[in-house]
Amino acid sequence: MIPGASQTAPIALIGGTVHPVSSASFEDGVVVFDKGRIIAVGKANDVAIPDDAVCIEIEGQHVYPGLFEAHSHLGLVEIAAVRATRDSRETGSFNPNVRAHVSVNPDSELIPVTRSNGVLLALTSPQGGVISGQAAVMQLDGWTYEDMTLKPDAGLVVYWPGVPDGLKSEKEIKTDRVQEIRDLFASARAYRKARQADDTQRTDLKLEAMLPVIDGKLPMLVWADGLSTIQSAVAFAVEQNVRIIILGGYDADLCAELLNEHSVPVIVSAVYRLPRRRDAAFDEAYTLPERLRKSRVKFCISGTAASRSSNARNLPYHAGTAVAYGLPHDEALKAITLYPAEILGVADRVGSLQPGKDATLMVTTGDPLETISNVVSAWIQGRGVDLDSRHKRLYRKYREKYRQLDTE
């Protein structure tokens, strides 16, 4: 797909139902954006449209901010079964200096497939080992990784050593791994003191990458599902006085008080998940977002735990399933737009339709959480996005094949 060209004139979307997400939806609305930024959102009678604007009538359609996949390996993995197409991990267990955005392949076929369903933003994350590296917030359109990068340092990905619930204590299970992480933090603090005392001290890239974490500027994105594992990770973050975001979070509602006390948000890694325990209810994963909402835990929804990034396009249907199992619709929409933007530190740029924010938005035929809705058009920072994809090309190809067979 050819990336969109920079915006050359104001664009006004007129007459559709506007869903700002940060405020109530309204009909007969207008959204105007210029130079990649939204300049006006409101009722048709209340918005002044620039004389040189390109006006697009969208009566009967809907305007939403671009959907945000809060965790993926987009651009780093093409075909998981083919080793040559996997570039999501480095050798070794501790790689805090690895930066995901520089390895993103802008020509990945998974990117246009994902954005054709309205997912215009994604956290692209390294994987493997204990500390995998730094995840980045990427825009799903651009010639190069520089064009696509919205925030190169969104969080340090950590796979927390598992602590089986109710079986053994952390002291008995993989304590060595937890201690290794603790030792790395101690080494980073000692390294900073040495550098401050002597600026000729040799640079250590791994320890240098840890400095924003221990300073609280870069959060830890910690993979943890079980109750004991989540508690262990939060206790470590409190001990080290660092910021933490829980990835996975299957049992997060069971320690909601702890998470709220320390302002720890949760990225629910998927709604389509199997129960973790034999005696669990079949819908335990489906109801997790609503249980977190009731517990006042800050959360957002991802869609890549089970299906990985090849099906990141299904993100809105994870949110839709959460609605079917109790989550209010407006909260589900925020969980894949505004909330991930807030949790990952880019809410000043994306996540809702507000003047001053990036013009990263889409026009749909209906509710994006429903499979019958289609994305009609989309823009990323005001650049028109090509919504064609490999899936659509194959559909057209084989539709033509069977049409020809029927005429023979």
C-alpha positions in Angstrom: 0.0 0.0 0.0 1.2 3.5 -0.8 1.3 5.7 2.4 -1.0 8.7 2.5 0.3 12.1 1.4 0.5 15.0 3.7 -2.6 17.1 4.0 -2.6 20.1 1.6 -6.0 21.7 2.4 -8.5 21.7 5.3 -11.0 18.8 5.3 -14.5 19.0 6.7 -16.6 16.0 7.5 -20.2 17.2 7.4 -23.5 15.8 8.5 -22.5 12.5 10.2 -22.9 11.4 13.8 -19.8 12.4 15.7 -18.4 10.3 18.6 -15.8 12.4 20.3 -15.4 9.7 23.0 -14.3 12.3 25.6 -17.8 13.7 25.5 -21.3 12.7 24.4 -22.0 11.8 20.8 -24.2 14.1 18.6 -25.9 14.0 15.2 -25.5 16.4 12.3 -22.0 17.1 13.3 -18.9 18.6 11.7 -15.2 17.7 12.2 -12.7 20.0 10.6 -8.9 19.2 10.4 -6.0 20.9 8.8 -2.2 20.3 8.7 -2.8 17.0 10.5 -4.6 18.5 13.5 -8.3 18.7 14.4 -9.3 22.4 14.5 -13.0 22.1 15.1 -15.6 19.6 16.4 -19.3 20.5 16.8 -22.8 20.8 15.5 -23.2 21.9 11.9 -24.6 25.3 12.9 -21.8 26.0 15.4 -18.7 25.3 13.3 -17.1 27.7 10.9 -15.8 25.8 7.9 -12.8 27.4 6.1 -13.5 28.7 2.6 -10.8 26.5 1.1 -11.9 23.3 2.9 -12.6 20.1 1.1 -16.1 19.2 2.2 -17.1 15.6 2.5 -20.7 14.8 3.1 -21.1 11.8 5.5 -24.8 11.9 6.3 -25.9 8.6 7.8 -22.4 7.7 8.7 -20.3 8.0 11.9 -17.0 9.6 12.9 -14.8 8.0 15.5 -11.2 8.5 16.7 -8.9 5.8 15.4 -8.9 2.6 17.4 -5.8 1.8 19.5 -4.4 -1.7 19.9 -2.7 -1.5 23.3 -0.3 -4.4 22.8 1.0 -6.1 19.6 4.0 -7.2 17.7 2.9 -5.5 14.5 5.8 -4.8 12.1 8.0 -7.2 14.1 6.5 -10.5 13.1 5.0 -11.4 9.8 4.5 -15.2 9.8 5.1 -16.6 13.3 6.0 -20.0 11.9 8.7 -18.6 9.6 11.8 -17.7 11.6 13.1 -15.3 8.9 10.1 -13.1 9.4 10.4 -12.8 13.2 12.3 -9.8 14.5 10.6 -9.3 17.9 13.3 -10.6 20.2 17.0 -10.5 21.0 19.2 -13.2 22.5 19.7 -13.1 26.2 17.3 -12.5 29.1 18.0 -8.8 29.9 17.8 -6.4 27.0 16.4 -3.0 28.3 18.3 -1.2 25.5 16.3 -2.9 22.7 14.0 -0.4 21.0 11.1 -1.9 19.1 10.3 1.0 16.8 13.6 0.8 14.8 12.8 -2.7 13.7 9.3 -2.1 12.5 8.8 -3.1 8.9 6.5 -0.5 7.3 5.8 -2.9 4.4 4.3 -5.6 6.6 1.1 -7.0 5.1 -0.4 -7.2 8.6 -0.5 -3.4 8.9 -3.0 -2.6 6.1 -5.1 -5.6 7.2 -5.3 -4.2 10.7 -6.0 -0.6 9.8 -8.7 -1.6 7.3 -10.9 -2.3 10.3 -10.2 1.0 12.0 -7.2 0.2 14.1 -4.9 3.1 13.3 -2.6 3.0 16.3 -0.8 0.2 18.1 1.7 -0.4 20.8 4.5 -2.5 19.1 6.3 -4.6 21.7 9.4 -6.7 21.8 9.2 -10.1 23.5 11.2 -12.9 25.1 13.5 -13.2 28.0 12.9 -11.4 31.3 13.4 -7.8 30.2 12.5 -7.7 26.5 13.1 -4.0 25.6 11.2 -0.8 25.0 7.8 -0.8 23.4 6.7 2.0 21.1 3.4 3.6 20.1 3.1 3.4 16.3 0.8 4.9 13.7 -0.2 2.3 11.1 0.8 4.2 8.0 4.1 5.7 6.8 7.0 5.2 4.4 9.5 4.5 7.2 9.5 3.7 10.9 10.3 7.3 11.6 7.1 8.3 9.9 5.1 5.7 11.9 6.5 6.4 15.3 4.3 8.4 17.6 6.1 7.6 20.9 9.3 5.6 20.7 9.6 4.9 24.5 6.1 3.9 25.8 7.3 1.4 28.3 9.9 -1.3 29.3 8.5 -4.7 28.7 9.1 -7.2 31.5 8.0 -10.8 31.7 7.6 -11.2 35.5 8.7 -14.5 36.9 5.6 -16.6 37.6 4.4 -17.2 41.2 1.9 -20.1 41.3 -1.2 -19.0 43.3 -1.5 -20.8 46.6 1.2 -23.4 45.9 4.6 -21.9 46.9 5.8 -18.5 47.9 7.8 -16.2 45.6 10.8 -17.1 47.8 10.5 -20.7 46.6 9.7 -20.1 42.9 12.2 -18.4 40.7 13.4 -16.1 43.4 16.7 -15.9 41.4 15.0 -14.2 38.5 13.3 -11.6 40.8 16.7 -11.0 42.5 18.4 -10.6 39.1 15.9 -7.9 38.2 16.5 -6.2 41.6 20.3 -6.5 41.0 19.9 -4.8 37.6 18.1 -1.8 39.2 20.9 -1.6 41.9 23.5 -1.7 39.1 21.7 1.1 37.2 21.6 3.3 40.2 25.3 2.7 40.9 26.1 3.3 37.3 24.3 6.7 37.4 26.3 7.7 40.5 29.5 6.7 38.8 28.7 8.7 35.7 27.8 11.7 37.8 31.1 11.5 39.6 33.2 10.9 36.5 31.9 11.8 33.1 34.6 9.7 31.5 33.1 6.6 32.9 32.5 4.1 30.1 28.9 4.0 28.7 26.9 0.9 29.4 23.9 0.8 27.0 21.9 -1.6 29.0 22.3 0.4 32.3 21.8 3.7 30.4 18.5 2.4 29.2 17.4 1.7 32.8 17.9 5.3 33.9 14.5 6.6 32.6 12.8 3.7 34.5 14.4 4.3 37.8 13.7 8.1 37.4 10.0 7.4 36.9 9.9 8.7 33.3 9.5 5.3 31.6 6.9 2.8 33.0 7.5 -0.9 33.3 5.0 -2.9 31.2 4.8 -6.1 33.2 3.3 -9.3 31.9 1.4 -10.8 34.8 -1.8 -12.8 34.9 -2.0 -14.7 38.2 -2.9 -13.0 41.5 0.4 -13.8 43.2 2.4 -12.7 40.2 0.6 -9.4 39.9 1.0 -8.8 43.7 4.7 -9.6 43.4 5.2 -7.2 40.5 3.4 -4.4 42.2 5.4 -5.0 45.5 8.6 -4.7 43.5 7.5 -1.5 41.8 6.6 0.0 45.2 10.0 -1.1 46.6 11.9 0.4 43.7 9.6 3.5 43.5 9.0 3.0 39.7 5.9 3.2 37.6 4.2 0.0 36.5 1.5 -1.1 34.0 0.1 -4.6 34.2 -0.2 -6.5 30.9 -2.5 -9.5 30.8 -4.2 -8.9 34.2 -6.5 -12.0 34.3 -6.7 -11.9 38.1 -6.4 -8.1 38.4 -9.8 -7.6 39.9 -8.9 -9.9 42.8 -6.3 -7.3 43.9 -8.1 -4.2 42.8 -7.5 -2.5 46.1 -3.8 -2.9 45.7 -3.9 -1.6 42.1 -6.0 1.4 43.1 -3.8 2.2 46.1 -0.7 2.5 43.9 -2.4 3.8 40.7 -1.5 0.8 38.6 -3.5 0.5 35.3 -4.2 -2.8 33.5 -4.0 -3.6 29.8 -6.4 -6.6 29.5 -4.5 -8.7 26.9 -7.6 -10.1 25.4 -11.3 -10.7 26.1 -11.3 -13.9 24.0 -9.4 -16.1 26.5 -9.9 -19.5 28.1 -10.4 -19.7 31.8 -7.1 -20.1 33.8 -8.6 -22.6 36.3 -10.6 -25.7 35.9 -13.4 -24.5 38.3 -13.7 -21.0 36.7 -16.8 -19.8 34.9 -16.7 -20.1 31.2 -17.2 -16.3 30.8 -14.6 -15.3 33.4 -12.4 -13.6 30.8 -15.4 -12.0 29.1 -16.6 -10.3 32.3 -13.1 -9.1 33.4 -13.4 -5.6 31.9 -16.7 -5.0 33.7 -15.3 -6.3 37.0 -12.4 -3.9 36.6 -14.7 -1.0 35.9 -16.8 -1.8 39.0 -13.6 -2.0 41.0 -12.5 1.4 39.7 -9.3 0.0 38.2 -8.0 2.0 35.2 -7.9 -0.4 32.3 -7.9 -0.7 28.5 -8.5 -3.7 26.2 -6.0 -5.3 23.8 -6.8 -8.2 21.5 -3.6 -10.1 20.9 -3.1 -12.6 23.8 -4.5 -15.6 22.0 -4.5 -14.7 18.3 -1.3 -12.6 18.3 -0.9 -9.6 15.9 -2.1 -11.4 12.8 -5.6 -10.8 14.1 -5.2 -7.4 15.7 -7.9 -6.2 13.3 -10.4 -8.0 15.6 -9.7 -5.5 18.5 -13.2 -3.9 18.3 -14.9 -7.3 18.6 -13.0 -7.9 21.9 -14.6 -4.7 23.2 -18.0 -5.7 21.7 -17.9 -9.1 23.6 -17.1 -7.2 26.8 -20.3 -5.1 26.2 -22.3 -8.3 25.7 -21.0 -9.4 29.1 -21.8 -6.3 31.1 -19.4 -3.5 30.2 -21.2 -0.3 29.3 -20.9 0.6 25.6 -19.3 4.0 26.1 -16.7 2.4 28.4 -15.9 -0.3 25.9 -15.3 2.3 23.2 -13.0 4.3 25.5 -11.2 1.1 26.3 -9.9 0.9 22.7 -9.5 4.6 22.1 -9.0 7.1 24.9 -8.0 4.8 27.8 -5.0 3.2 26.0 -3.9 6.7 25.0 -4.0 7.8 28.6 -2.3 4.7 30.0 0.5 4.9 27.4 1.0 8.6 27.7 -0.2 9.9 24.3 -3.7 11.2 25.2 -2.6 14.7 24.4 -2.2 13.6 20.7 -4.8 10.8 20.1 -7.7 8.9 21.6 -10.5 11.3 21.2 -11.9 14.0 18.8 -10.8 17.3 20.3 -9.4 20.5 18.7 -5.6 20.4 18.9 -5.3 16.6 18.7 -4.0 14.7 15.8 -6.5 14.1 13.0 -6.3 10.3 13.4 -9.9 9.3 12.8 -12.2 7.2 10.7 -15.7 7.3 9.1 -17.8 4.2 9.5 -21.2 2.9 8.4 -22.1 2.1 12.0 -20.9 1.0 15.4 -17.3 -0.3 15.0 -17.9 -2.8 17.8 -20.4 -4.6 15.6 -19.1 -6.9 12.8 -21.7 -5.6 10.3 -20.1 -2.1 10.3 -17.5 -1.1 7.8 -14.8 1.5 7.8 -15.4 3.9 4.8 -12.4 6.2 5.1 -9.7 7.0 7.6 -6.9 9.6 8.2 -3.7 9.4 10.2 -2.4 12.9 11.2 -4.6 14.2 8.3 -3.1 11.8 5.7 -5.7 9.8 3.8 -5.2 6.1 4.5 -5.5 3.4 1.8 -8.0 0.9 3.3 -7.2 -1.8 0.8 -5.4 -4.9 2.1 -4.3 -8.4 1.2 -7.5 -9.9 2.5 -9.6 -7.7 0.3 -7.4 -8.3 -2.8 -7.8 -12.1 -2.3 -11.5 -11.7 -1.9 -11.8 -9.8 -5.2 -9.5 -12.3 -6.9 -11.5 -15.4 -5.9 -14.9 -13.7 -6.4 -13.8 -13.1 -10.0 -12.6 -16.7 -10.3 -16.0 -18.2 -9.3 -17.8 -15.6 -11.4 -15.9 -16.8 -14.5 -16.6 -20.4 -13.6 -20.3 -19.7 -13.3 -20.3 -18.2 -16.8 -18.6 -21.1 -18.5 
